[in-house]
Every structure is written in structure tokens, then in C-alpha cells.
Amino acid sequence: MSLATNSYVAGVGADPTFPHLFAHAERKDVTPRLGTELRNIQLAQLTDEQVEELALFISQRGCVFFRDQELSEDQHVQLAERFGGAIDHVHAVGTHPSLIRLHADENSHAVSGEAWHSDMCEEAIPPAFSILMIERTPPSGGDTMFANMYAAFDKLSPHIKKTLSGLTAQNRRPVTTLRKEAVDRSQVNSHPLIRTHPVTGWQMLFANPVFTTHIDGLTVPESQALLKFLETHVDKGVDFQIRFHWEPNSVAIWDNRAVQHQAVWDYWPSVRDGRRVAVKGDQPFYRTEGGSQTEAMMGSKAPPSWNRLKDWRIS
């Protein structure tokens, strides 16, 4: 599998006012801090300046959505190359070693990604971005959910943040019912539980129930308890989640470092078909002086609901 170093990080140095990206695009934010839909823009026609600004914008917003895209398989892969390089995939289809097909129909017994996760965390250098195009949609359903890992970190209490900071956790390739061949789970890579984003500088939670198996340096019961807490924290974090409804030829690009996602398989026996390419990433790291998305966007204030959580007492 082809991986990248951190010699190039898309979005670093881009103009934060986005003059080229927003020259003609129409912007609609899904929530104040997560998700944006951009209209009147074709991904296959982006200039170099727009690509760099879009990379920065996705790093800030977590995921960005596009409708009515004219994007061939070749152009799909080329777009990933412009963001830093397409990753070859063991389950690639057709002539492109980096393109995987996501298909479900009446004969499917399961679909990929039905739990919160970031893509390919078992790799030493996980992807920076994922680019998914859904070409055929069911009559209803088939949404993808996204969760903001900047906010997941920011919402934790100071004591839990201190506990997690500096810890690393092991990540393995999961066993799924979708693979006919035996899964090699010997590949293990440890990543920071709290990761600093290389573009925004914001801290984010980087652990998920699909790939993350054990926190280094803890006993098995300690690790299981803490990972279960983090899983529940994300699962119940409805105030930092969104749900994207696909239309034919919609494209979602998300920052694989800053968000988790999960598929919603509520459309059986209907057909849903699309393709995905992952973009080469950078070496995960933790920096103590990393910033906060909440502070960057809202100053020192936090949502009142977060403060209420911290004031709960057991009666």
C-alpha cells in the first residue's frame, strides 16, 4: 500500500480568506463548526489555488459536500493526487489501484463502515482526506454521519484532557464479515489519543471503536474502560454530529484526521453505489501547545450545554 510522508501537507500556507475558492461558490454551513455544502463549483475544474484553499477549508470545517459533480474515475483519482497523492488500496477495482467501490443491494449481508471510525487507522500514516462520490442512491435513506473530533476533544473536562494527553493507542485492521479472505491483523501502529492537526494546530480526539484496540501503558481493564468511555462520548455527541443526505453524483470530502464517520444502512433492499479514494496523510503527532477549534471560532466561551455537563453532580 502506498503511503506518504509529511513532507507535503495540503492547506498549509493557503490564504485563510479563501479568495479563489469562494469567487463563485455558494456556501451553506450545515452546523456552526462542522460541515459545509459548496455549490456552483466543479471539482474537476479546480485551479491550484482553489485546491490549496479547499484543503485548508476542509481542515477547518471537517467535511465539505458538493452536488451534481461531473467527475470520472480518472478525475476522481487525479483530484486525490492534487491533494497530496492517492493511496493504493488492497480492495481497489478496475484500472485504478487507489479506487475502491462501495456497493450495496438486495444481496448484501452487511455494508462497510456501520460504526464510528476514521479510515485506515491501522496504517503508520493514515489518510489525510477521503473523497467519496455516490453515483446511485436509494429512493430514501443511505445517509452518512460525521462527528467532529475537534469538538469531541474540546467537550471533555480538563481532567480527562490531561489524562489523555501524551497517551498513544494501538490500531489494528478490523475483522469484518465483508472480507472473504483471512484478515492479517498483525499490522499494529500506535497513534496519539489526542492528535494535533498539522494545518489548523487544533487538538482532536483520535481513537475509534473499529481500529483502536488498546491504550499503550495501561492494563487491559484500564484501557477497555477508557476506550469505552471515549466510544460512548462520540456516540452520544449529537451536538457535534451531522448527517449528510446523498443525491446522485454528490461528493463528500472529509478530513480523516479531524472527523469520524459511519454509514447508515437503512435502505435494504435498494441499491447504493459509489467510489472512494483516500489521500496520503502525515505522521500523527501530539503537541502540548495545540489550540482549540472552540476557542478559535467562539473565543473563550463554550456552549452552555457543555458547562452544564461539567456541573453535574451525583445525588
N, C-alpha and C positions, 0 to 999 in steps of 0.2 A: 504494500500500500504506500502511495506516495505522500510524503509529509513535508512540511515546511519548517524553516527556522523562523526566528523573529527578526530577521534582517529587514523585512518589509512589513509594515503594519498599515493597512489601508485606513485612511482617515486622518492620520497624524499630519498636522500641518494644513489641513483643509480650512478654508475660510468659514468661521462659525456663523456668519450671517447668511450663508448658502445663496449667494447672488446668482449663480449659474443654475443650480438645482431648481430654485423657485422662480426662475424667469418667466415661465409659462405654466408651471404646475399649480394645480388647485389642491390645497392641503386641508385635511379634516382629521383632527386628532380623535382617537377612539376614547381615550381617557386622558386626564391631565399629564400622566407620566409614562404611559405605556400605549404603544400602537398608534400609527398614523396611516391614513389612506391618501395616496397621491394620485390625482387624476390628470389627464391631458399630458401624459408622458409615456413614451415607449422605451422600454429598457434596452432594446436592440439598437437604439439610436443615441444613446448617451455619449456626451463628449467626455474626454479625460477629466476635465474639471468637475463635471457632474458626478462622475463615478467616485471621485475622492470626497466630494461633499456628501454624497449619498452614504458612503461608508461611515462618515462621522455622524450623520443624522441617524442612521440605524443604531450606531453605538450608543447614542443618547436616548432614542425612543424605544429600543429593544426589538421592535419588529415594524416593518413598513409593508403596505399592501398596494397592489396595482391591479386594475381591472382591464379587460379587453386587450390583452397583450398578444402581439404577433411575434412569437419567439420560437424559432425552430430548435431542434435538438442541438444543432451546431451552434446557434446563437446562445443557447442556454449555457453550454459549456464555455463558450467564449466570454460570456458575462462573468462567470466564476473566475476565469483566468485574469480578467481585468481587476477583480477584487483581491487578487493575490495568488491565484492558482487553484485549479480544480484537483480534488483528491480522488485518486483511483479507488474504486470500491470492489470488494470481493464479489458482490452481487450485481455488478454492472450488467447492462443489457445492450444489445445492438453493437454498433461500431464504436461507442464511446466508453472507455474503461472507467469513467467517473460518473456516468449517468445511471441511476437506478430507477426502476419502475415501481410505482406504488399502485396496486390494483386490488380491488375487492369486488366480488359479485356473489351470486346465489350459491356458488360452490365453495366460497371461502369459509374456513372454520375459525379463523382469527385474523386480525389485522395487526400490523406493526404499530407500536407506539401508543398503546392504550393506558400507559401510566406516565406520570410526570418524569421528564428526562431531558438531558442535553445530549446531542448526537455524539457518538463515538468517544465517550469519555475514557474508554479503556486505552486509548492511544496516548503515547507520550506527549504528543502535541495535538489536542483535539481541534476540530474545525473552528474557525473564527465566525463564519456565516454558513447558513444553509439557504438554498434557493429552491423553492418548491413551486411548481406550476401544476395546477389541476385542470386537465383538459375536458374531462367528462364528469359531471356532477349528478348525484341522485336528485329526484324531484324535491326532496327536503332532507334535512339533516346533513351529516358528513362534515360538521364544523371541526376546526382545530382550535384548541385552547392554548393560551400563552400565559405565563406567570413571570412577573418582574422580579428578578433576583437582586437587583439593587434595593428595591423596596422590602424584599424579604429580609435582607440584612438590616436595613435601617429600622425596621419594626421591632427587632429584637431588643431586649433590655440591655443596658450597659454591661451587666454582669455576664450575661450569656455571650455577648460580643467579645468580651475579654477572654472568656473560656475558650472560644473557638479560634480566636486569632492566633496564628502561628501553627495550628494543627494541620496535619495532612491526612488524607484518607485514600485507601486503596480503591481502584476502579477496575472492574473486570468486564469482559464481554458476557452478556446475559445468555442464559439458555432460553430459547423460545420455541413455541410449537410450530413456528413458520419455517424453521430450517429442517430440511430433510437429512442433511449431513450432520455428523457429530460436530459439536462446537468446541473449539480449543479455548479453554478458559485459563490456560497457563500464562497468558499475557496479562500482566498486572502493572499498573502505573499509579503512583501516588501523586495527588494534586492538593493544593491548599484548600481547606474547607472554606476559608474566606479568601477570595481572589481579588486582586486589584486590576481593574480594567486598564489595558495599556494605552487606550486612546482618551477616555474620559478621566481616568485617575480615580474613579469611584469604586468603593468596596462592594462586593457582591457575594452572595452565598453560592458555593459551587459544590453541591452534593445532591444526589438524586437516588430514588429507590431502585432504579433499573441497573445502574452501573456501580454505585458506591456500596462497598461491602464491609469495610472495616476502617475505623479510625486508628491510625498508627499511634502506638504507645499506650493504648487503653486496653483493658481487659475486654473479653468478648461481651460480658453483660453490660459494661460501661458503654462500649461502642454501640451495641444494639439499642440501648435506651436513648442515647443521644441522637443517633440516626433516625430512630422512630419519631422522636420529638421534632426533628427538622422536617421529616416527611409530612407529619401532621400539620406543622406550621405552614408549609407551602400549600398543602391540600385544602386547608381551611381559609387560606388567604384570599377570599373573594374580592377584597378591596384592592388587590394588586394583580388580578387576573382579567383577561379579556377572552372573548370567543369570536373567532372570525368565520363568517359565513361565505363559503365559496360560490362563485359563479363560473361558468365555463371560461377557461383561459385567464383565470386570475392567477397572480403570482404573489407569494409571500417571501420576503427576505427577512430573516431574523438573525440577531446576534447570538450565536450559540454559547457565548461566554456569559451573557447578561440575562438570558431568559431560558426558562424551561417550557416545554410544550407537550401536549398529548392529543392523540386522535380520539374522536368520538365516533364509535361505530354503532350508530343508531339507525342505519339506513338499509340493513339487510332486508330483502334480497336484491336491492337495487345496486347499480354499478357506480363505482367511483374510480377514476383512473387519472394518474398524473405521473410526473417525473421530478426527481430531485438531484441536485448537485451540491456537494459540500465544498467549502472554500478553505484552503490551507490556513492554519492558525499560527499562534505564537505560544511560546513556552509559558504555562501558567506560573504566576508568581504572586507573592503577598508582600505589600509594603505598608509598614505601620502608619505612615502619614497619608494614606489614601483618603480620598474625600467621600462625600455622601451625595447621592442624587437628590435626596430630600432637601438637604441644605442648599445645594446648587440651584434648585428650582423654587424653593419656598423659604429660603433664608433659614433662620434658626428654629422656625416653627415646625411642628409636626401635626398631622391630622389629629383633631380632638379624640377620635376613637382610639388612637394609639395610646394617648395619655391615660384614657380610661382603663385600658388593658393593664397598664403598669400600676394602676391604683387598686386593682382587685385585691381583696383580702379573703382568706378562708375564714368563714364564720363558724 
